Structures are given as C-alpha cells and as structure tokens.
C-alpha cells in the first residue's frame, strides 16, 4: 500500500539532498561576501588613517620648509651684518688713523688741537 504522505516526505528528502550542494555554495558565497564587506570596511578605515597621516606629513613639511627658509634668511642677514661690521671696523680704523695723522701734523705745525 502506497501512502501519499510517505511519497511527499520522500520527494522532499530527495529535493533537499539535491539542493544541499546549491545551498552550501550559496552559503559559501554569502560568507565570502560578508568577509569581503568586512575587508572593505577595514581597508576604508586604514585608508582614512593614511590620509590623516599624509595630511599631517604635508603640514609638517610645509612648516619645516618655512622654518628652513627663515633660517636661510637669518643666515644671510647674519653674513651681511658680519660683512658690514668688518667694513665699518675698517672704516673706523682708517678714520682713527687719519685723525691721528692730522693731530700729529697739527702739533708739528704748532697749531695744537
């Protein structure tokens, strides 16, 4: 005797067995998609952090460039000041010598200073 409920159970079991590999493949795809999504989110976070670090690096580079330029300007100014100091010292010495010469010649002529 053939029972219709038994036949339905057998057909469902057979369908479940044939669908099992498809279900497993589908489950594997879903798992892979979830992993890819998680990897993408992690990559996005890392990318944002790298962008922040690059921005900070650019800012620091600009500050160092400005400081270096100011240092070069200061060194240039110092060199000019030292050069001017040497020139002024030489002129002061020449003026002192000229004064001494004139004072000596005035005394020799009897004019006195």
C-alpha positions as CSV (number, residue, x, y, z in Angstrom):
1,X,0.0,0.0,0.0
2,X,1.2,3.3,-1.1
3,X,0.8,6.2,1.3
4,X,0.7,9.8,-0.2
5,X,2.3,11.4,2.9
6,X,5.2,9.0,2.6
7,X,5.7,9.9,-1.0
8,X,5.7,13.6,-0.1
9,X,8.4,13.0,2.5
10,X,10.5,11.0,0.1
11,X,10.2,13.7,-2.6
12,X,11.1,16.5,-0.1
13,X,14.1,14.5,1.2
14,X,15.3,13.8,-2.3
15,X,14.9,17.5,-3.2
16,X,16.7,18.5,0.0
17,X,19.6,16.2,-0.9
18,X,20.0,17.6,-4.4
19,X,19.6,21.2,-3.2
20,X,22.2,20.7,-0.5
21,X,25.2,21.4,-2.7
22,X,23.5,24.5,-4.0
23,X,22.7,25.6,-0.5
24,X,26.3,25.0,0.5
25,X,27.6,27.0,-2.4
26,X,25.1,29.8,-1.7
27,X,26.1,29.8,1.9
28,X,29.8,29.9,0.9
29,X,29.1,32.9,-1.4
30,X,27.2,34.7,1.4
31,X,30.1,34.1,3.8
32,X,32.6,35.3,1.2
33,X,30.6,38.4,0.5
34,X,30.4,39.1,4.3
35,X,34.2,38.7,4.5
36,X,34.7,41.0,1.5
37,X,32.5,43.6,3.1
38,X,34.4,43.4,6.3
39,X,37.7,43.6,4.4
40,X,36.4,46.6,2.5
41,X,35.4,48.4,5.8
42,X,38.8,47.6,7.3
43,X,40.5,49.0,4.2
44,X,38.4,52.1,4.3
45,X,39.4,52.7,7.9
46,X,43.1,52.2,7.0
47,X,42.8,54.5,4.0
48,X,41.3,57.2,6.2
49,X,44.1,56.9,8.7
50,X,46.7,57.0,5.9
51,X,45.0,60.2,4.6
52,X,45.2,61.8,8.0
53,X,48.9,60.8,8.4
54,X,49.6,62.2,4.9
55,X,47.8,65.5,5.7
56,X,49.9,65.8,8.9
57,X,53.1,65.0,7.0
58,X,52.2,67.7,4.4
59,X,51.6,70.2,7.2
60,X,54.9,69.3,8.9
61,X,56.7,69.5,5.6
62,X,55.3,73.0,5.0
63,X,56.3,74.1,8.5
64,X,59.8,72.7,8.0
65,X,60.1,74.4,4.6
66,X,59.1,77.7,6.1
67,X,61.4,77.3,9.1
68,X,64.3,76.4,6.7
69,X,63.6,79.4,4.6
70,X,63.6,81.6,7.7
71,X,66.9,80.0,8.8
72,X,68.4,80.7,5.4
73,X,67.2,84.4,5.6
74,X,68.7,84.7,9.1
75,X,72.0,83.2,8.0
76,X,72.1,85.6,5.0
77,X,71.3,88.6,7.2
78,X,74.0,87.5,9.7
79,X,76.5,87.2,6.9
80,X,75.7,90.7,5.7
81,X,75.9,92.1,9.2
82,X,79.2,90.4,9.7
83,X,80.5,91.8,6.4
84,X,79.2,95.3,7.3
85,X,80.8,95.0,10.7
86,X,84.2,94.3,9.1
87,X,83.7,97.2,6.7
88,X,82.7,99.6,9.5
89,X,85.6,98.4,11.7
90,X,88.0,99.0,8.8
91,X,86.5,102.5,8.2
92,X,86.7,103.3,11.9
93,X,90.4,102.3,11.9
94,X,91.1,104.4,8.8
95,X,89.3,107.3,10.4
96,X,91.2,106.9,13.7
97,X,94.5,106.7,11.7
98,X,93.5,109.8,9.7
99,X,92.7,111.6,12.9
100,X,96.0,110.7,14.5
101,X,97.8,111.8,11.4
102,X,96.1,115.2,11.4
103,X,96.6,115.6,15.1
104,X,100.2,114.8,14.7
105,X,100.6,117.2,11.7
106,X,98.8,120.0,13.6
107,X,101.1,119.5,16.6
108,X,104.1,119.6,14.3
109,X,102.9,122.8,12.8
110,X,102.3,124.2,16.2
111,X,98.6,124.7,15.8
112,X,97.6,122.3,18.6
113,X,94.4,120.6,18.7
